[in-house]
Amino acid sequence: MGTDAGPAAIVEGAALALKRGLKAAFTFHGDEAALAPLIAAEPVLASTSIVHAATHVKMTDKPMHVLRRGRDSSMWAAVSSVSDGKAQAVVSGGNTGALMAVARSRLGMIDGVDRPAISALWPTPRGRVVVLDVGANVEADEAQLVNFAIMGEAFCRALTDKPKPTVGLLNVGAEDQKGHELVRRAADLLRKCDPEMAFKGFVEGNDISAGAVDVVVTDGFTGNIALKSAEGAARLVGGWMRDALTGSIMARMGAVLMLRELKELKRKIDPSSVNGGVFLGVNGAVVKSHGGADAAGVASAIDMAAALCGKGFHREIASTVARVFERIKATAAGSEVEAPDFGNKDPGNQDAGNQDAGYQDARNQDAGNQDARNQDASIGDDGMRAAE
């Protein structure tokens, strides 16, 4: 569960999701002694089951260490419940790099996908935008950016039912000559390899919140900074508004008159309302909740996992990847340009790539404070079953 509030936030979040009308069944993986009284306090979770795990993954654990010695952990058990068909999705608030490594190991990768990416939903006036990568890969070459674009477009199509989502590459300018060579090569590849994709070229940082395109593609380093900057800006504006509306008697009276509108505004700018990063590229539904998420944030991550169940989004990604890569190879064969390598690479090379600076919240770095926090939840059988 890996949240600052320990397993309480996960249990309360699951209960909140059910109270809001979600049809799901949960299995919690973790310390049964810590989980049982929390679940007992929520009548709506009466049918919930617990799978006791002897250990948990700490925020300081390296991914390779978890792969070698973490097989009795709650994280391993939760992800395994999806690979074994006992659950349809897994939600975790724990160590992002370790979760990515375990997901790769237990679920496997989609053919043709080199590295997984973490996608996030970004609120805009035109609806939510898919942004990826937001932390799985601190670096990405042009082939991997193409991969991300394909996965993000397929994911958006499956999640929103938009038949042809628009796609943009994040850059310092919208003009073709702007940016470094890598991002320009990626744009050129996307224009040539997939005529069915509605690729709109480059987009700038301010275009994300404007909803200029449905899918924004970038490397995990840039994407994570953009995500955290937006979250910080939302909290800053929210704080300023709170101060302004409580600074005088007249301001308080005005706030009372605008209470309904203010609640709606708070809902729109609250980062917890869009909590839940989806791992794209693995053969299964894995949702990463923010390590500092409260119950409302956890409920949002669970809602995301539930939305993925039955969508078959990873199969949509697989079929799109196969089609596009065949065209890339055919295009390269007819020219002097060598086709980029899109094949699955050695998983051992992923250790450095799965460094999520944002999701591995600095507040969760104290290994001594991790007891009973890394419970995992799976979502499944009759709607969903799995929770870390």
N, C-alpha and C positions, 0 to 999 in steps of 0.2 A: 504493500500500500504506500509506503514511502512518502507520505505527506507530512507536513509539519505538525499536524494535529494527530498523527499516528493513525491507527485503524479506525478511530472514531469518524474521521472525515469520509472515509470510504463507505462505512456502514450507513452513516447519515445520508450520504449522497445517493446510495442505492435505494434507501427508503424514500427519499424525496422524489427520485425518478418514478417510482411506483405510485406514489401519491399524486403525481401529476398525470397519471394515466398510462404509463408505459406498461405493456404486457410482456413480462420477462420473468425468468427464473434465474436465481443467482447461486453460484457456488463460490464460497470464499476460501482462499488458500492462505494459510498462515498459522499463527499461534492460536490454537483452539481456546486456551485459557483466557486470552485477551479478547478474542472475538465473541465468544458465547454470551457474555453479559451485555455487550453492546447490541447484539442482534436481538436478544431477549427483550430489550427495552423498546424495540420497534415492532409492534404487532403486525405491521404490513409485511415484515420479513419472516413470518412464522414458518413458511415452507422452505426457507433458505437452508442449504446444507453447508457444512464446513469440512474441508479436507485439511487435516493437520499437517504442517510442514515443520521439520525439525530445525531448519535454518532459514535465514533470509539473506538477500543480497544487499550489501552495504553500498552507499553512494560512492565510497572510495574504492570499491572493488574494480579491478581491471576486467574487461570482457573476457580475455583469454583465461584468467583465473576462474571466472564463473563457469566457463565451458568445461574446464578440467575438474573443478572441485565443487561446483554448485548444483549438482544434480538432485540433491535432497532439499533444495530451496523452494520457497513458495513461488518464486518467479518461474522456475523450471516446471513445476507442477501445473501452474496455470496455463502456460503456453502449450504444454503437452496435452492438456485437456482439449485444446482445439485440434492439434495434430491427430489425436486419437479418436476424434469424432464425438467426444462427450460434450463439447461446447461449440458454439458458433463464433464466438469472439472473446477476446481477452482485453481487459482494461487494467493498466498498471500505472502507479505513480512513482515507481522506483527508478533505479539507475538506468538512464537512457541507453548508454553504450552497451551495458550488459543485456538489456532487454532486446536490443537489436541483434546482438550476437546469438542469444538464445532463440529468437524468432527465426533467424537464418538457419540455425542448426536443426531445430525441431520441425519447422514448416517447409524449409527449402525455399529456393529462389525461383521466380518465374524465368523460363528459358529466355535467354537473350538479354536479361537484365544484369548488369555488372554490380551496381550498388543500389541498395534500397534508399528511399528518400522519405523524409517526414513532411507531410502536407498539413497545412493549417487553413482554417476558414477565416476570412477577413471580412468584417462587416463593412458594407458600402451603401450609398443611397440606392443602388441598383440591385441590391441583394448581396449575398455572400460570394466572395471570390476565393478560389483555391490558390494558395501560395505554397510553393515547394522549391527547393528544400529549405527547411527552417532549422536544421541542426544536425542532420545525420552525417554529412560529409563536409568538412571544412574546405575542401578543394574539389573541383570537378572539371574534367576536360570537356571538349566539345561533344564527344560521343555520349558522355554521361549527361550533359545538359539536354541533348536530344532525347535520351532515355527519360529524363525527368518530364520533358514536355509531353511525350507520348503517354506516360503514366498519369500525369496530371489531367490531360485532356480526357482520357478514358475514365478516370475516377470521377471527374466532374460530370461527364455524360451519364454515368451510372447513378450518381447521387442526386442529380438535379433533373434528370430526364430531358436535358437540353440536347437536341439531336446533333448540334454542331457548335460546341463551346469555342469561343475565341481564345487565342493563346498569344502571350507576349513574353519576350525575354527582357529581364530587368537590366537596365543599362544607365549610363550617366546622361544620355540624350536619346531622342527618338530618331535622329538622322542615321542613315546607314553607315556613315564613316566614323561615328562616335564609338568610344569604348576600346577595350584592348582586343588584340587579335583573336584570342580564344572565343570571346562571345560573338565576334563577327563571323568566325568560321562556323559556330553553332547555328547562327541565323541563316547562313548560306545553306547549310545542310538541311535545315528544316524547310526552307523554301523549295528545295529540289526533291526531297525524298518523300514528302507526303502531301500531294495535291489535295487530298481530302480534308486535311487539317486547316482550320481557319486561322492560320498564323498571321498575326498583325504586325510582326516586326518587333522593334524595341519599344519598351515602355519605361518611364521614369518612376522614381519613388512615389511622387505625388499621384501618379496614375493608379496606384494600388487602391487607395482609399476612395478614389473617384469612380472605381468600377469600370475603368476603360476597357478591360478585357476580363474574361471569366477565369483564366488561368495565368498566373504569373510564375515564371521559371527563373531560378537563380541557384547559385551554390549555397551550401549550408551555412557558411561563414557570413555571407551577406544577408541571407534570409533571416538568420537568427537575430542579427543586429537590427534589421528592419522590424521584426516582430517585437522585440523587447523595447525598441524606441516607441513604437505605436502604443504598447501597453503602458509605458511610462507617461506618454503624452495624455492618454485617456485618464489616468489617475490624477495627473496634474490639473487638467481641466475640471475634473470632478471635484477636486479639492478647492479650486478657486470658486466654483459655483456654490459649493457648500458654505464657504466663508462669506460670499456675497449675499446669500439668501438668509444668513443668520446674523448679519452684522448690525441690524437695527430692528426696531419694532415694526416699522413699515415694510422692511424686507421680509420679515417673518410672516406678516399678514399677506403679502403678495405670494409667498411660497405656499401658504395654505390654499389660496385661490387656484394656484397652478399645480396642486399636488398630483393630480392624475397625469398631467403632461410631464412633470418632473420624474415621476416613477418610470414612465415610458422612455424618457431620455436616459435615465440611469441604466435601464435594461439594455439599451442600444450601445452604450459606451463601456459597459462593465466587461472587462476581459474574461471573467468567468463564464459569460454566456456563450463564448466560442472556444472554451477549453476542450482540448482533445486533438492531439496530432495523430494522424493515421500513417502507419508504416506502409508505404507503397513499394511493391517489388517482391514481397514475400507471399507465399501461397497461403494466405489466411488473413483474417481480420484482427489486427493488433492496434490498439489505441493507447497512446501515451498521454496520461493526465499530468498536468503540471505538478511538480513536487510540492508547491505551496498552495494548491487548490483547496478551497473550502468545500462544504457540502454541495453548494450550488454549482461550483465548478466541476466537481466529480460527477454530479448528475448530468451536466452537459456532455462530459466525455462518455458517459454511459448511453446517453441519447444518440450520440454519434455512432457508437458500436452497434446499437440496436438498428439504426438506419442502414448499416452496412449488411446486416444479416439478410440473406436471401437475395441480395443485389447481384452477387457473383461478380463483383467489380474486379477481382483479381483475374478472373477468366476473360473479362473484357480487355483488361490490360494485356494479357498474354496474346490474345488474337490480334490486337492492334500492333503490338511489338513485332510479331512474326510477319505481318503484312508489310509494315514499314521497312523492316530490316531487309526483306527480300528486294524491295524497290531500291534501297540504298546500294546493295550489292550489285544490282543490275545497272544502276546509274554509274557506279564506279567502274564497272566492267567496260562500259562504252566510252570511257574517258581515260585520261592519263592520271587521274586522281585516285590514290589508293583509298579503298573503303576503310573507315575507322573501325577499330576493334570493338565490337559490341558484345563479345562473348563473356560468359561468366568467368571471373578471375578467381584466383586463389583466395578463399575466405580469410586466410591469415593476413591478407593485406588490408582487411577492413578494420583492424583494431584502431589504427590511427584515424580512420575516417569517421568512426562513430563517436565523435566528441561533441556532444551537444552542450554548448556553454550556457544556453538559456534554460533548458529543462533541468539540467543538473544544478539546481538552485544553490547558491552559495550557502544558504541557511541550512542545507542538508548535508554539508560536508563533514560534520562532526560525527565520526564513526561511533562514538560513545553514546550518541543520542538516537541510534537507529533501532533499539529494541522494540519489537512488536510493530514496527512501522512498515516493513516491506511485505505486507500481506497482499496476495494477488487474487484477483477475482476473474472468473470466467463467466461468459454469458452463453446460454445454450438451449438445448433440447426444445422446450416449448416456447421459444421466443429468443432467449439468450441464456447463456450460462457461462460465467467466468469472471472473476474479479481478483486482482492482485491486491 
